[in-house]
């Protein structure tokens, strides 16, 4: 099932389908005082909402990500007591509150992650309380980013147990998920099936009967584009899901892997989440900031399992292959029609800054459709995804054959890696 | 371990209750003993041997640590197995009770690390079992007393995670060791005749070791020996499964 990664406005881009199953609201989207006052009723997809406390962002740089840091620091699990909570009577508007306290929040940000048992307990409890207040359908326990393979996952389990204790104390009846935020630096270069860190993680999570599952997000510290191109990272993700779902009978939700989420759903993930912007598709602490104001439109091809550049490549591809690499979506229809009529580009697909409503709507509809794979039986899901990836590899080579090269706009290198990782998982799981 | 009699009651008199007394002559073990006592003092559980008293006594002028435990009137499982295979019902009862004990200690994030026939007492009547000796148990949030790369436990009963010397074990590890012990009880001999390597690469099927054992019992035990920890059932689930089997067999 596809969930949309909500942003500040909550509104879905373009003509994205209203039937999207749910949404995940990140703590960095807006200050605490503002989010708790938002009306979710206007957004059908947010009737099934999750809130991500994003503790794993504790080390983002306030000089690079000031806006996000101010929003994050307003939540009590980051810098408790640093500034007064937003109060409409006192501050009148969130803007006033931000203007008044931005400097203090930015200054208090560094090293503000709780590290003593009692402060961890308080922080975990605050994160659980916030989600209860927001009416979430599940509780995501806050968890730090795993960046070292040598610490035996001890800090992470301390946070998980603090969160579970808070849920017990608050008599939470909702399913509870542990956050598994893990840097690809610790997943690369070690044979995934033998990776001791991975074994420790699945061992620790599956041993906790109180956990319904895990909310898994890889941090792509070593990637520069929109998608993960590393086999080890992707295979680790699939193995992690498999151990939790097929092994321990738990639930797995995956975020920030773009449409690889559909592959994750074949391995057993019940929900994957994404969105049009780079910051919604993948997580990277080094450049974590809302840059949507400068975004350019991108066309996502389901057949290619990747984006095709709108400046030149899409026309080259159309001349050679017709509309076979395109897919009809509400927002993408005008693009196909203009290519057929020789009037490309239509205004809504013109390659210009911030002209992303149609591209965003198209991507979201594509993701929604891929999300429907989750409704198939397990065997069918696996076969569907295998065929999809094999097709994507073929299309990647077809496009290269006609002179299109991999670029920041056109993604042609990851398809073979995705297929390879998927096949390796199938072989390991004997499925 | 010695059998003794409880030496003090709240009013200072001997109660005369039987107890098992363990003496620790090596001062280097003090921290480990402290941890065992701390771990167990908080527990009152029917399937765990409870600590009655602990302290120091003088032996030939030397101060020696002792721990007095609840005396379990019964026989250790390893001695019982020497007389031959155990009945399916008895094995199901042992599984139910030891799984209950493992579940209880894991709720405090403690792993026994040495579950095996020598540490399981079968009470008279053979329908109740008690897990004893948390001497090398490990609390997840305490710093390890074991050097990195080393592992504790008994050869022939170690889980794959113990063999890899993973420091932060979970209840899954104790479940694996319990599974080996149950196979041994059903077969009347160690499932791999003590070969640890076979256990963690291709553990034998219970039905091959003890063909006459009830299929449902054998299947449940086989799952406990899954090489990937997450594929093993949690102790709480085992309690339900084996309680049902114990009632039906």
Interface residues (C-beta under 8 A of the other chain):
Chain A: X152 X153 X154 X157 X158 X161 X196 X199 X200 X202 X203 X204 X205 X206 X207 X209 X243 X244 X246 X247 X248
Chain B: X106 X109 X140 X141 X161 X164 X166 X167 X168 X169 X170 X171 X172 X226 X228 X229 X230 X231 X234 X236 X237
